């Protein structure tokens, strides 16, 4: 009664608007595969089938960059600053990494990550309880790598010229847009729009990324969770 008078139509309006929004989103989800297929077919015709080889090359570059970061860079940081060797690090964090790989969700992996840090790495609950939930939404190593490489790839596809300074700015924007990305499958697509707009790349390129994004998402989510655990250890 303090906030609104009795019998106010506002709650009913909000409920109806919410139902309408969910209905529209359900239509979008149903039609999304058709839209992605249309965009992919248009690219296939425009590039005379060469887009397939380019997409394969793009996937290999993203996979290689993600593996280098996950297998060498992060373990080196943990070894130098956390005093934990690579073998011990991967052995103890294996459960969390496998779950992250299978679910493609940092948020879904969070309970296992907390248990891993507290029971296997013997970290205090105050440290793991602060670092891991924060890292699940802010520390997206693999996502930043993917968005930066994807933006450069799409710039090449759409023939958007990029100077060295512009390429550096793209990767910086990818780092910023990855902060706060939803810890859910394909959550990076929300921040990808910011990166493309900043570089002047058409947004329809996201439809092209959606063809391979789900597969690559598994690897980069595992790297995201690995970075969270490494941050807690350090």
C-alpha positions as CSV (number, residue, x, y, z in Angstrom):
1,X,0.0,0.0,0.0
2,X,3.0,2.3,0.6
3,X,4.4,1.7,-2.9
4,X,1.2,1.5,-4.9
5,X,-2.5,1.9,-4.2
6,X,-4.7,-1.2,-3.8
7,X,-6.1,-2.3,-7.1
8,X,-3.3,-0.7,-9.1
9,X,-3.2,-1.9,-12.8
10,X,0.7,-1.7,-12.8
11,X,1.3,-5.3,-11.6
12,X,-1.1,-6.7,-14.2
13,X,0.6,-4.6,-16.9
14,X,4.0,-5.8,-15.9
15,X,2.9,-9.4,-15.9
16,X,1.3,-9.1,-19.4
17,X,4.4,-7.3,-20.8
18,X,6.6,-10.0,-19.4
19,X,4.4,-12.7,-21.0
20,X,4.5,-10.8,-24.3
21,X,8.3,-10.5,-24.1
22,X,8.7,-14.3,-23.5
23,X,6.4,-15.0,-26.4
24,X,8.4,-12.8,-28.8
25,X,11.7,-14.4,-27.6
26,X,10.2,-17.9,-28.2
27,X,9.5,-16.9,-31.8
28,X,13.0,-15.6,-32.2
29,X,14.5,-18.8,-30.8
30,X,12.4,-20.9,-33.2
31,X,13.4,-18.8,-36.2
32,X,17.0,-18.3,-35.3
33,X,18.3,-21.5,-37.0
34,X,16.6,-20.4,-40.2
35,X,18.3,-17.0,-40.0
36,X,21.7,-18.5,-39.3
37,X,21.3,-20.9,-42.3
38,X,20.3,-18.0,-44.5
39,X,23.3,-16.0,-43.5
40,X,25.7,-19.0,-44.0
41,X,24.1,-19.8,-47.4
42,X,24.5,-16.1,-48.5
43,X,28.2,-16.2,-47.5
44,X,28.7,-19.6,-49.3
45,X,27.2,-18.2,-52.5
46,X,29.1,-14.9,-52.2
47,X,32.5,-16.6,-51.7
48,X,31.9,-19.5,-54.1
49,X,32.3,-22.1,-51.3
50,X,35.7,-20.7,-50.1
51,X,34.0,-19.6,-46.8
52,X,34.1,-23.2,-45.7
53,X,37.9,-23.3,-45.8
54,X,38.1,-19.9,-44.1
55,X,35.8,-21.0,-41.3
56,X,37.9,-24.1,-40.7
57,X,41.1,-22.0,-40.6
58,X,39.4,-19.6,-38.2
59,X,38.4,-22.5,-35.9
60,X,42.0,-23.9,-35.9
61,X,43.4,-20.5,-35.0
62,X,41.0,-20.0,-32.1
63,X,41.6,-23.5,-30.9
64,X,45.4,-23.1,-31.1
65,X,45.3,-19.8,-29.3
66,X,43.0,-21.1,-26.6
67,X,45.2,-24.2,-26.0
68,X,48.4,-22.2,-25.8
69,X,46.8,-19.9,-23.2
70,X,45.3,-22.8,-21.2
71,X,48.2,-25.3,-21.4
72,X,51.2,-22.9,-21.1
73,X,50.4,-19.4,-20.0
74,X,48.0,-20.1,-17.1
75,X,50.1,-23.0,-15.7
76,X,53.2,-20.9,-15.9
77,X,51.5,-18.1,-13.9
78,X,50.3,-20.6,-11.3
79,X,53.8,-22.1,-11.1
80,X,55.6,-18.8,-10.7
81,X,53.2,-16.9,-8.5
82,X,51.3,-19.7,-6.8
83,X,54.0,-22.3,-6.3
84,X,51.9,-25.1,-7.8
85,X,53.4,-27.2,-10.6
86,X,51.5,-27.8,-13.9
87,X,51.0,-31.5,-13.3
88,X,49.6,-31.0,-9.8
89,X,47.5,-28.1,-11.0
90,X,45.8,-30.0,-13.9
91,X,45.4,-33.2,-11.7
92,X,43.6,-31.4,-9.0
93,X,41.5,-29.1,-11.2
94,X,40.5,-31.9,-13.7
95,X,36.9,-32.3,-12.4
96,X,36.1,-28.6,-12.7
97,X,37.7,-28.4,-16.1
98,X,35.8,-31.4,-17.5
99,X,32.5,-30.1,-16.1
100,X,33.2,-26.7,-17.7
101,X,34.0,-28.4,-21.0
102,X,30.8,-30.4,-21.0
103,X,28.4,-27.7,-19.8
104,X,30.0,-24.6,-21.4
105,X,28.9,-22.7,-18.4
106,X,31.2,-21.1,-15.8
107,X,28.2,-20.5,-13.5
108,X,27.2,-24.2,-13.6
109,X,30.8,-25.2,-12.8
110,X,31.1,-22.8,-9.9
111,X,30.2,-25.3,-7.1
112,X,32.7,-27.8,-8.3
113,X,35.3,-25.0,-8.7
114,X,34.7,-23.9,-5.1
115,X,35.1,-27.5,-3.8
116,X,38.2,-28.0,-5.9
117,X,39.9,-24.9,-4.4
118,X,38.9,-25.6,-0.8
119,X,39.4,-29.3,-0.6
120,X,42.1,-30.0,-3.2
121,X,44.2,-26.9,-3.2
122,X,43.5,-26.1,0.5
123,X,42.5,-22.5,-0.1
124,X,40.6,-20.6,2.5
125,X,36.9,-20.2,2.0
126,X,37.2,-16.4,2.2
127,X,39.6,-16.4,-0.8
128,X,37.8,-19.0,-3.0
129,X,34.3,-17.6,-2.0
130,X,35.4,-14.1,-3.2
131,X,37.6,-14.9,-6.3
132,X,35.6,-17.7,-8.0
133,X,32.1,-16.1,-8.1
134,X,33.7,-12.9,-9.3
135,X,35.8,-14.7,-11.8
136,X,32.8,-16.6,-13.2
137,X,31.4,-13.4,-14.6
138,X,34.5,-11.1,-15.0
139,X,37.5,-13.3,-15.7
140,X,36.9,-14.6,-19.2
141,X,40.3,-15.4,-20.7
142,X,39.0,-17.8,-23.5
143,X,36.1,-15.5,-24.3
144,X,38.4,-12.5,-24.8
145,X,40.6,-14.5,-27.1
146,X,37.7,-15.7,-29.1
147,X,36.1,-12.3,-29.5
148,X,39.3,-10.6,-30.6
149,X,40.2,-13.3,-33.2
150,X,36.6,-13.5,-34.4
151,X,36.5,-9.7,-35.0
152,X,39.7,-9.7,-37.0
153,X,38.4,-12.7,-39.0
154,X,35.1,-11.0,-39.8
155,X,36.9,-7.8,-40.7
156,X,38.8,-9.9,-43.3
157,X,35.6,-11.5,-44.6
158,X,33.8,-8.1,-45.0
159,X,37.0,-6.5,-46.3
160,X,37.2,-3.9,-43.5
161,X,40.7,-2.5,-43.5
162,X,42.4,-2.6,-40.1
163,X,45.7,-0.9,-39.1
164,X,47.9,-2.3,-36.3
165,X,46.5,0.3,-33.9
166,X,42.9,-0.8,-34.8
167,X,43.7,-4.4,-34.3
168,X,45.1,-3.7,-30.8
169,X,42.0,-1.7,-30.0
170,X,39.8,-4.6,-31.1
171,X,41.6,-6.9,-28.6
172,X,41.3,-4.3,-25.9
173,X,37.6,-4.0,-26.6
174,X,37.3,-7.8,-26.6
175,X,38.9,-7.9,-23.1
176,X,36.4,-5.2,-21.8
177,X,33.4,-6.8,-23.4
178,X,34.2,-10.2,-22.0
179,X,34.0,-8.7,-18.4
180,X,30.5,-9.4,-17.2
181,X,29.6,-11.8,-20.0
182,X,26.9,-14.3,-18.9
183,X,28.4,-17.5,-17.5
184,X,26.2,-19.6,-19.8
185,X,26.6,-21.3,-23.2
186,X,27.2,-18.8,-26.1
187,X,27.2,-16.0,-23.6
188,X,30.0,-14.3,-25.4
189,X,27.7,-13.3,-28.3
190,X,26.2,-10.6,-26.2
191,X,29.6,-8.8,-25.9
192,X,30.6,-9.6,-29.5
193,X,28.2,-6.9,-30.7
194,X,30.2,-4.2,-28.9
195,X,33.5,-5.4,-30.5
196,X,32.0,-5.5,-34.0
197,X,30.4,-2.1,-33.7
198,X,33.6,-0.5,-32.4
199,X,35.5,-1.9,-35.5
200,X,32.8,-0.9,-38.0
201,X,32.1,-4.6,-38.9
202,X,28.5,-5.5,-39.9
203,X,26.6,-7.3,-37.2
204,X,25.3,-10.0,-39.5
205,X,28.8,-11.6,-39.1
206,X,27.5,-12.9,-35.8
207,X,25.3,-15.3,-37.7
208,X,28.4,-16.7,-39.3
209,X,30.1,-17.2,-36.0
210,X,27.1,-19.0,-34.6
211,X,27.8,-21.9,-36.9
212,X,31.0,-22.9,-35.1
213,X,30.7,-20.9,-31.8
214,X,29.0,-23.7,-29.8
215,X,31.9,-26.1,-30.5
216,X,34.6,-23.6,-29.6
217,X,32.6,-22.5,-26.5
218,X,33.4,-25.8,-24.8
219,X,37.2,-25.2,-24.9
220,X,37.2,-21.6,-24.0
221,X,34.8,-22.2,-21.0
222,X,37.3,-24.7,-19.7
223,X,40.0,-22.1,-20.0
224,X,37.8,-19.5,-18.3
225,X,37.3,-21.8,-15.3
226,X,41.0,-22.7,-15.3
227,X,41.8,-19.0,-15.1
228,X,39.4,-18.6,-12.2
229,X,41.1,-21.4,-10.2
230,X,44.5,-20.0,-11.1
231,X,43.5,-16.6,-9.8
232,X,42.3,-18.0,-6.5
233,X,45.6,-19.9,-6.1
234,X,47.7,-16.8,-6.8
